[in-house]
């Protein structure tokens, strides 16, 4: 059986920058059936980079099972996640299994990468709302991360809400979290949002920020205890 391993950097670059693909999914499936790992992986990677959800699923499946390529749960999670985001439901069962085989640090990298994809497009369509959700999960992921870096990620989520989604209440909430995580310049962002918000919205924002911060602390405690 002809096995080939596509470097993670090459996979990520292909997913993000892949030009219009002339690969045919049927040819990729034929390559899988014939055991031609090199052709199957290259065809599927190209199609996956063009946003083909079935190709993303097949690519994730090959990486998960170690068929025609070296088993790699990081690459598998990335491809399967993109497949689900693109509406391919068959990937869900395999993704749930793959989740159990990666750690919190690997999950954090996935959250940031998928969030970046939703910001820039490529293997998924540009979607600021989903970008904010994924990057928000990254900001709250309890893995070792300096408070300043965590705060900057929270501030970045706030910027998406402010500049792309025009949700000033959510932006204020994330800027509040950024300040709590130690990013002092987010204080100016938060004060700017207060010019647009009534007291009811400010109260909601503060409550949302407290809820998210408590969620982070809860997960951090579990991580320290080894139960997460």
ZAVO-202947 format. One record per residue (C-alpha): residue number from 1; x, y, z. Coordinates in nm, 2 decimals, decimal comma, padded with zeros to 4 digits, always signed. Example, Ala and Ser with C-alpha at 12.3 -4.5 7.8 and 13.67 -1.06 7.14 Angstrom:
2
+-----+--------+--------+--------+
! seq !      u !      v !      w !
+-----+--------+--------+--------+
!   1 ! +01,23 ! -00,45 ! +00,78 !
!   2 ! +01,37 ! -00,11 ! +00,71 !
+-----+--------+--------+--------+
# end
This chain:
228
+-----+--------+--------+--------+
! seq !      u !      v !      w !
+-----+--------+--------+--------+
!   1 ! +00,00 ! +00,00 ! +00,00 !
!   2 ! +00,14 ! +00,34 ! -00,10 !
!   3 ! +00,14 ! +00,56 ! +00,20 !
!   4 ! +00,23 ! +00,93 ! +00,19 !
!   5 ! +00,23 ! +01,20 ! +00,46 !
!   6 ! +00,14 ! +01,55 ! +00,36 !
!   7 ! +00,32 ! +01,79 ! +00,60 !
!   8 ! +00,08 ! +01,99 ! +00,83 !
!   9 ! +00,21 ! +02,32 ! +00,69 !
!  10 ! +00,15 ! +02,21 ! +00,33 !
!  11 ! -00,20 ! +02,08 ! +00,43 !
!  12 ! -00,29 ! +02,41 ! +00,60 !
!  13 ! -00,15 ! +02,62 ! +00,31 !
!  14 ! -00,34 ! +02,41 ! +00,05 !
!  15 ! -00,66 ! +02,44 ! +00,24 !
!  16 ! -00,62 ! +02,82 ! +00,27 !
!  17 ! -00,47 ! +02,91 ! -00,06 !
!  18 ! -00,57 ! +02,64 ! -00,30 !
!  19 ! -00,64 ! +02,77 ! -00,65 !
!  20 ! -00,95 ! +02,67 ! -00,84 !
!  21 ! -00,93 ! +02,29 ! -00,84 !
!  22 ! -00,95 ! +02,07 ! -01,15 !
!  23 ! -00,94 ! +01,75 ! -00,95 !
!  24 ! -01,23 ! +01,52 ! -00,97 !
!  25 ! -01,37 ! +01,36 ! -00,66 !
!  26 ! -01,44 ! +01,04 ! -00,86 !
!  27 ! -01,07 ! +01,02 ! -00,95 !
!  28 ! -00,98 ! +01,07 ! -00,58 !
!  29 ! -01,21 ! +00,78 ! -00,48 !
!  30 ! -01,06 ! +00,56 ! -00,75 !
!  31 ! -00,71 ! +00,64 ! -00,62 !
!  32 ! -00,83 ! +00,54 ! -00,27 !
!  33 ! -00,97 ! +00,21 ! -00,40 !
!  34 ! -00,65 ! +00,13 ! -00,60 !
!  35 ! -00,43 ! +00,21 ! -00,30 !
!  36 ! -00,26 ! +00,51 ! -00,47 !
!  37 ! -00,19 ! +00,72 ! -00,16 !
!  38 ! +00,00 ! +00,99 ! -00,32 !
!  39 ! -00,27 ! +01,07 ! -00,59 !
!  40 ! -00,55 ! +01,03 ! -00,34 !
!  41 ! -00,40 ! +01,27 ! -00,09 !
!  42 ! -00,31 ! +01,53 ! -00,34 !
!  43 ! -00,65 ! +01,52 ! -00,51 !
!  44 ! -00,84 ! +01,53 ! -00,19 !
!  45 ! -00,63 ! +01,81 ! -00,04 !
!  46 ! -00,69 ! +02,02 ! -00,35 !
!  47 ! -01,06 ! +01,96 ! -00,35 !
!  48 ! -01,07 ! +02,02 ! +00,03 !
!  49 ! -00,90 ! +02,35 ! -00,02 !
!  50 ! -01,17 ! +02,45 ! -00,27 !
!  51 ! -01,43 ! +02,38 ! +00,00 !
!  52 ! -01,56 ! +02,04 ! -00,12 !
!  53 ! -01,72 ! +01,90 ! +00,20 !
!  54 ! -01,71 ! +01,53 ! +00,09 !
!  55 ! -01,34 ! +01,56 ! +00,00 !
!  56 ! -01,27 ! +01,71 ! +00,34 !
!  57 ! -01,46 ! +01,42 ! +00,50 !
!  58 ! -01,26 ! +01,16 ! +00,30 !
!  59 ! -00,93 ! +01,34 ! +00,38 !
!  60 ! -01,02 ! +01,34 ! +00,75 !
!  61 ! -01,12 ! +00,98 ! +00,74 !
!  62 ! -00,79 ! +00,87 ! +00,58 !
!  63 ! -00,59 ! +01,06 ! +00,84 !
!  64 ! -00,81 ! +00,92 ! +01,12 !
!  65 ! -00,77 ! +00,56 ! +01,01 !
!  66 ! -00,41 ! +00,59 ! +00,89 !
!  67 ! -00,51 ! +00,46 ! +00,55 !
!  68 ! -00,28 ! +00,56 ! +00,26 !
!  69 ! -00,12 ! +00,81 ! +00,49 !
!  70 ! +00,03 ! +00,83 ! +00,83 !
!  71 ! -00,23 ! +00,85 ! +01,10 !
!  72 ! -00,27 ! +01,20 ! +01,22 !
!  73 ! -00,55 ! +01,31 ! +01,45 !
!  74 ! -00,47 ! +01,68 ! +01,42 !
!  75 ! -00,51 ! +01,68 ! +01,04 !
!  76 ! -00,81 ! +01,46 ! +01,07 !
!  77 ! -00,98 ! +01,70 ! +01,31 !
!  78 ! -00,91 ! +02,00 ! +01,09 !
!  79 ! -01,05 ! +01,83 ! +00,78 !
!  80 ! -01,35 ! +01,68 ! +00,95 !
!  81 ! -01,44 ! +02,01 ! +01,12 !
!  82 ! -01,43 ! +02,19 ! +00,79 !
!  83 ! -01,65 ! +01,92 ! +00,64 !
!  84 ! -01,91 ! +01,96 ! +00,91 !
!  85 ! -01,89 ! +02,34 ! +00,88 !
!  86 ! -01,96 ! +02,30 ! +00,51 !
!  87 ! -02,27 ! +02,09 ! +00,58 !
!  88 ! -02,15 ! +01,73 ! +00,54 !
!  89 ! -02,33 ! +01,54 ! +00,83 !
!  90 ! -02,15 ! +01,21 ! +00,78 !
!  91 ! -01,84 ! +01,36 ! +00,93 !
!  92 ! -02,00 ! +01,41 ! +01,27 !
!  93 ! -01,97 ! +01,06 ! +01,40 !
!  94 ! -01,60 ! +01,03 ! +01,30 !
!  95 ! -01,53 ! +01,38 ! +01,45 !
!  96 ! -01,67 ! +01,28 ! +01,79 !
!  97 ! -01,43 ! +00,98 ! +01,79 !
!  98 ! -01,14 ! +01,20 ! +01,68 !
!  99 ! -01,20 ! +01,46 ! +01,95 !
! 100 ! -01,11 ! +01,20 ! +02,21 !
! 101 ! -00,77 ! +01,15 ! +02,06 !
! 102 ! -00,64 ! +01,51 ! +02,08 !
! 103 ! -00,54 ! +01,72 ! +02,39 !
! 104 ! -00,64 ! +02,08 ! +02,49 !
! 105 ! -00,34 ! +02,23 ! +02,32 !
! 106 ! -00,42 ! +02,06 ! +01,99 !
! 107 ! -00,78 ! +02,17 ! +02,03 !
! 108 ! -00,67 ! +02,53 ! +02,09 !
! 109 ! -00,47 ! +02,53 ! +01,77 !
! 110 ! -00,77 ! +02,39 ! +01,58 !
! 111 ! -01,00 ! +02,66 ! +01,72 !
! 112 ! -00,77 ! +02,93 ! +01,61 !
! 113 ! -00,71 ! +02,79 ! +01,27 !
! 114 ! -01,07 ! +02,73 ! +01,19 !
! 115 ! -01,15 ! +03,08 ! +01,32 !
! 116 ! -00,89 ! +03,23 ! +01,09 !
! 117 ! -01,04 ! +03,03 ! +00,80 !
! 118 ! -01,38 ! +03,19 ! +00,86 !
! 119 ! -01,21 ! +03,53 ! +00,86 !
! 120 ! -01,03 ! +03,48 ! +00,53 !
! 121 ! -01,23 ! +03,22 ! +00,34 !
! 122 ! -01,09 ! +02,93 ! +00,14 !
! 123 ! -01,20 ! +02,59 ! +00,26 !
! 124 ! -01,51 ! +02,76 ! +00,41 !
! 125 ! -01,70 ! +03,07 ! +00,31 !
! 126 ! -01,61 ! +03,39 ! +00,50 !
! 127 ! -01,84 ! +03,41 ! +00,80 !
! 128 ! -01,76 ! +03,67 ! +01,07 !
! 129 ! -02,01 ! +03,52 ! +01,31 !
! 130 ! -01,85 ! +03,17 ! +01,30 !
! 131 ! -01,50 ! +03,33 ! +01,31 !
! 132 ! -01,60 ! +03,51 ! +01,63 !
! 133 ! -01,74 ! +03,19 ! +01,78 !
! 134 ! -01,43 ! +02,98 ! +01,70 !
! 135 ! -01,18 ! +03,25 ! +01,81 !
! 136 ! -01,39 ! +03,31 ! +02,12 !
! 137 ! -01,35 ! +02,94 ! +02,21 !
! 138 ! -00,98 ! +02,98 ! +02,16 !
! 139 ! -00,97 ! +03,28 ! +02,39 !
! 140 ! -01,15 ! +03,08 ! +02,66 !
! 141 ! -00,96 ! +02,75 ! +02,61 !
! 142 ! -00,77 ! +02,70 ! +02,95 !
! 143 ! -00,44 ! +02,58 ! +02,79 !
! 144 ! -00,13 ! +02,76 ! +02,91 !
! 145 ! -00,14 ! +03,10 ! +02,75 !
! 146 ! -00,02 ! +03,43 ! +02,89 !
! 147 ! -00,30 ! +03,66 ! +03,01 !
! 148 ! -00,18 ! +03,93 ! +02,76 !
! 149 ! -00,21 ! +03,68 ! +02,47 !
! 150 ! -00,54 ! +03,56 ! +02,59 !
! 151 ! -00,66 ! +03,92 ! +02,63 !
! 152 ! -00,55 ! +04,00 ! +02,28 !
! 153 ! -00,74 ! +03,71 ! +02,14 !
! 154 ! -01,05 ! +03,83 ! +02,33 !
! 155 ! -00,99 ! +04,18 ! +02,20 !
! 156 ! -00,97 ! +04,04 ! +01,85 !
! 157 ! -01,31 ! +03,87 ! +01,90 !
! 158 ! -01,45 ! +04,21 ! +02,02 !
! 159 ! -01,32 ! +04,37 ! +01,70 !
! 160 ! -01,51 ! +04,12 ! +01,48 !
! 161 ! -01,83 ! +04,19 ! +01,67 !
! 162 ! -01,77 ! +04,57 ! +01,65 !
! 163 ! -01,64 ! +04,61 ! +01,29 !
! 164 ! -01,80 ! +04,32 ! +01,10 !
! 165 ! -02,11 ! +04,22 ! +01,30 !
! 166 ! -02,19 ! +04,56 ! +01,44 !
! 167 ! -02,29 ! +04,40 ! +01,76 !
! 168 ! -02,18 ! +04,66 ! +02,01 !
! 169 ! -02,31 ! +04,48 ! +02,32 !
! 170 ! -02,11 ! +04,16 ! +02,23 !
! 171 ! -01,81 ! +04,37 ! +02,14 !
! 172 ! -01,83 ! +04,55 ! +02,48 !
! 173 ! -01,85 ! +04,21 ! +02,65 !
! 174 ! -01,54 ! +04,08 ! +02,48 !
! 175 ! -01,35 ! +04,40 ! +02,54 !
! 176 ! -01,44 ! +04,36 ! +02,91 !
! 177 ! -01,30 ! +04,01 ! +02,90 !
! 178 ! -00,98 ! +04,14 ! +02,73 !
! 179 ! -00,93 ! +04,39 ! +03,01 !
! 180 ! -00,99 ! +04,11 ! +03,27 !
! 181 ! -00,72 ! +03,91 ! +03,10 !
! 182 ! -00,47 ! +04,19 ! +03,12 !
! 183 ! -00,50 ! +04,38 ! +02,79 !
! 184 ! -00,51 ! +04,74 ! +02,90 !
! 185 ! -00,56 ! +04,89 ! +02,56 !
! 186 ! -00,90 ! +04,71 ! +02,54 !
! 187 ! -01,01 ! +04,96 ! +02,80 !
! 188 ! -01,03 ! +05,23 ! +02,53 !
! 189 ! -01,23 ! +04,99 ! +02,31 !
! 190 ! -01,47 ! +04,92 ! +02,59 !
! 191 ! -01,52 ! +05,29 ! +02,66 !
! 192 ! -01,59 ! +05,35 ! +02,29 !
! 193 ! -01,86 ! +05,09 ! +02,29 !
! 194 ! -02,02 ! +05,25 ! +02,59 !
! 195 ! -02,10 ! +05,56 ! +02,38 !
! 196 ! -02,34 ! +05,34 ! +02,18 !
! 197 ! -02,51 ! +05,14 ! +02,45 !
! 198 ! -02,79 ! +05,21 ! +02,69 !
! 199 ! -02,77 ! +05,09 ! +03,05 !
! 200 ! -02,98 ! +04,78 ! +02,98 !
! 201 ! -02,73 ! +04,67 ! +02,71 !
! 202 ! -02,43 ! +04,75 ! +02,93 !
! 203 ! -02,58 ! +04,54 ! +03,21 !
! 204 ! -02,63 ! +04,25 ! +02,96 !
! 205 ! -02,27 ! +04,29 ! +02,84 !
! 206 ! -02,13 ! +04,28 ! +03,19 !
! 207 ! -02,33 ! +03,97 ! +03,28 !
! 208 ! -02,22 ! +03,80 ! +02,96 !
! 209 ! -01,85 ! +03,88 ! +03,04 !
! 210 ! -01,89 ! +03,75 ! +03,40 !
! 211 ! -02,05 ! +03,43 ! +03,27 !
! 212 ! -01,77 ! +03,37 ! +03,02 !
! 213 ! -01,50 ! +03,45 ! +03,27 !
! 214 ! -01,65 ! +03,20 ! +03,52 !
! 215 ! -01,67 ! +02,94 ! +03,24 !
! 216 ! -01,30 ! +03,00 ! +03,17 !
! 217 ! -01,21 ! +02,96 ! +03,54 !
! 218 ! -01,41 ! +02,65 ! +03,57 !
! 219 ! -01,24 ! +02,49 ! +03,28 !
! 220 ! -00,90 ! +02,60 ! +03,41 !
! 221 ! -00,97 ! +02,44 ! +03,74 !
! 222 ! -01,06 ! +02,12 ! +03,57 !
! 223 ! -00,75 ! +02,13 ! +03,36 !
! 224 ! -00,53 ! +02,18 ! +03,67 !
! 225 ! -00,70 ! +01,89 ! +03,84 !
! 226 ! -00,65 ! +01,67 ! +03,53 !
! 227 ! -01,03 ! +01,62 ! +03,48 !
! 228 ! -01,05 ! +01,80 ! +03,15 !
+-----+--------+--------+--------+
# end
